């Protein structure tokens, strides 16, 4: 995390800069079909109308891939591009080269449309693709983890992709710890950070995935533990009751999603007033990105997005 005390940073910190993402409108990388997707134009209109000033890209091709067209779509709504999620099966060395190509394709578009702040390439494992990890999301044990040699391959792939992105586009890479992938638990996050290059890879800290993956509601523990590598923050809530039921019923990750484990902000157990106070004390000067994984038929995304934004405004008013 950059700790820069300057008048510019103080001005940025005076008002929380908040974005949202296509996943909050039902466009998730592993669930939606194109026929179920809300069009990107409607999504951006509703995102801007509900008080957000930044977005992520979503699946490559969901938004226009021509930089000039995409820039026009963003600027016309007063939005900035914050990043893009690129999943790669990093455990498999054979996937690294293709992963690099996908990351570079995405990063070139981000770099062409990005302004202040520069967007991040958000690298992740290919979550939801390994049965054991998918079936046990939220209750991972050490025996389900990577071997020493697999960790080495995983880290090499992440460094390889992040370096290629930085060298060609100048963009930095953050890694997204994520349930149903090989970097889910706090100890797995810590080990990943220990064996990757801190000059190449930061962490996007996701409150909801941390809470579900850790099995407790103490997001501040994760912020404290990983503070030196946090470059970007996702705000997502997690229902204590649904997470508990998921563990009792042995739901897989997708079943937990369908039951709404990642609920609206303030309706779960993540302590967002404490999170925002932590960010302010740490002089975090970037955007926070609200995410609420909404599947088709789970409600009205615009209404949820508005309630989430109003909730954060209320925290700012009462706890600043």
N, C-alpha and C positions, 0 to 999 in steps of 0.2 A: 504494500500500500504506500502511495506517495504521501509523505507528511510534509507539506509545504505551507508555511505560515506566511501569507502575503495578503495584500489588500484584495487582489483578484480572487484568491481562494476564499477569503472571508466573505466577499460579496456572494460567491456561489453557494456558500454554506448557509447564508441567511435564509434562503428559500430552498426547500428540498426539491431536487430535480427528479421527476418521476416519469418512467416510461411503462409501457405495457407491451404485450407480444401477441402474435397470432394464435399461440396455444390457448389464450384466454377466450378466443372466439372459435375454438374447436378444431384448429389446424395443428395437430400433433404429428410428429414425424413417423409414428408407428401405428396410428389408428385410423385416421380419417381417409376417406376416399374423396376424389375430386367432386363427385356428385353431392357429397354431404357438406362440402366446405362453403362457408360464407365468403363471398368474393372479396378480394383484397381491397377494392375501393370502398365497399361498405364497412369493412373492418377498420380501415384507416379513418374514415369519416367518424365512426363511432368512438374510436380511440381518442381522436382529437376532441370530439364533442364532450367527452366525459372527463377532460382535464389533464390528459397526458401529453407530454411534449417530445417523447422519444418512442421508438419501436425497434424490435429486432426483425430480421428478414423473414423468418419462417423457412419452410422447405424451399430449396432453390427452385425457382420457377413459379412459386406461388405469387410473388410480386414480379413486376417487370424486371427482366434481366438486362435491358438496355440502360446504361447508366444515365443517359440524358432523360429518358422517360421516367425512370425511378426518381431521379432528383426532382423533377417537376412535380411528381405525385407527393413527395415528401414536403418540399418547400411550400407548395400550395396550401398545405394544411398546417404549416408551422412546426413540422416534425423533423427530428434528427434521427439518423440511423445509428443504433447502439451496438449491434453485433449480429452474429449469425451462428447457429448451432450446427456443428459438423460432427456426426458420429462416425467413429472408425473402430473396427475390431482390433484394438491395439495389441491384444495378446498374440495375434497371428502375424508373424513377420511378413507373410505373403500379402497382407492387406495394407502394408505401410505405403507402398508406392501409389496405389490407387487412392488411398486416403490423402496423400499429399496432393495429388492432382485435383481431387474434389475440394480440398481446403484452399488451394491456390485459385481455383475458379471462383470460389465464393469470396475469398479475400480481395481479389481484383475488383469485384463489383463493390464490395464494402469500401475499399480505398477510393474508388472513383466517385462515390456519393457521400463519403464521410466528411464531416467538418468538426466543429468543436462540440463535444469531445471526439477524438478519433474512435471509431468502432473497434471492437474486439472480435477476433476469431474465437468462437467458443467451442473448444474441442471437447469431445466426450467419448467414452466407450460406446460400442454399439449396443446400447441398453435394450433389454428385452429380447435379446437373441440367444441367450444361453439358458436352457430350461431350468437348471438348478438355481441360478441367481434370480430368474423371473418368478419361479414358484415360491421363493423364500424371501422376497423383498420385505424389508422391515423386521426381519428376524435372522439375519445372516450370522453364521458362526465362523470362527477362524478356519475350520476344516473345509469350508466352501470357497476359500480364497485361493489366490495364485501361489504357485511354487516360486522359489527364489529365481529360477531360470525364466519363468514366465513373467515375473515382475521386471526382470532385466529387459526382456523383449518389449514389454509394455512401455517402459520408460524410454527406451531407445526410440520407439516409434513416435511417442509424444514429442521428444526433443527434435527428432528429424523433421516432423511436420511443422513445429513451431519455428524452427530455424529457417525453413524454406519460406514460410509466410513472412517472417520478419525481413529476410534478405530481399525478397522480390517486391513486397508491398509496403514495408515499413510498419505494418500493423503488429500489435502484440497479441499473444495467445493466452487465453485463460482456460483452465480445465474445469469442467462442470462435474463435480461429484454427483452421483445420480443413483437412485434406487433401481434395482434390476440390472445394474452393471457391476463391473469388478471393483469400482471405487465407490463404496456406499457408506461403510461404517467410519467412525472417527479415526480408528487406527489405520484403516486402509487409506483414508485421505492423508494422514500424517506420513505414512510410508511412501505414498506416491510423491509427496512434496520433498521428502528426504532424498529421493533417488532421481529427481529431475532437476534440470538447470534453472535456478532462480532468476537468471538473466533472461531466459527464454519463455518461461511458463509461470503465470500467476494462477490464482484460484478465483473462480467465481463462487462466492459463498451463497448457497441457496438455503434459506431458513427452513423451508418445508421438507426438502429432501434430507437435510441434516436431522431434523426432529424425527421423521419417520425412520430413517436409517440408523439413528443412534438408539432408538427405543425410549428416549426421554424427551422432555419439552424444553431443555435448557440450551437454546440457541446461543446464548451468551458464552457458554463454555466453548463452543466451536469458534466463535469470533475471537475469543481470547487466545485459544490454542493456535490458530492459524493466522493471526493478525499480520504477521510480517509478509505473508504471501497473498493477501486478499487485495485484488485489483478491481473487483467488480462485485456487485451484490444483487441477488434476486430475492425479492420478498414473496414468500409463499407460506400459507398457513397449513396446518395439519390437524385434523380432528382427532383428539385423544380417544374418543369413543370408537370411531371407525377404525383407527389404527389398532386399538385393543381387540376389536372384533375380528379384524383381519388376522391377527396372530392366533386367536382362539380357533377360528374356522379354517386356518391355513389357506386363505385366499392367495392367489398369485397377484402380481403387481397390477395387471390389467383389471382384475376383479376389484381390487382396492380402489382403483381409479373410478370404476363404474359406480361404486358405492359412495364416492365423493370424499375420499380421504384427504384430498387437497381442497379444502373448503375456502369460503370467502375469508378475507383478512378479519381478524377479531372474533371469528366463530370457532377457531381452533385453540391450540394451547401455546402457540408461539407468542412470546412476550414482546410485541412490537413497540410499545413505549420504551422498554429497556433497549431494544435493538436500535431505535432511532437515537436514544441518548448515547449509546455506545458509539455510533457512527459520528455523532457530533463531537464527542470527546476525543475520538481518534482523528478528527479533522479530515474525515473522508470527503473528498471533493468531487466524486463522480456521481453518476446517475444511480438510482435504485430502480430495478425493473420489477413490476408487479407481474406475477404469473398465477393463474388459477386454471388448472387443466380441466377444461370443460369439454365433455364429449357431446356429440350431437344428441339432442333431446334432453339435456340436463338443465335447461333453463334458458333465460335470455342473457346472452353475454354482455350486452350493453348495460343492462341493469346491474349486473354483478360488478362490472368495471366501475360504474359510477359509485356504487356502495363502497368498493375498495378504496377509491380515490378519496371519497368523503371521510372514510375512516382514518386515513393517513393525515388528512387536513385537521381532523379533530385532535389527533395525537400531537401534531405540531403546535396547535393552539394551546393545549392543556399541559404539555410536558416540555415545551421549549425553554 
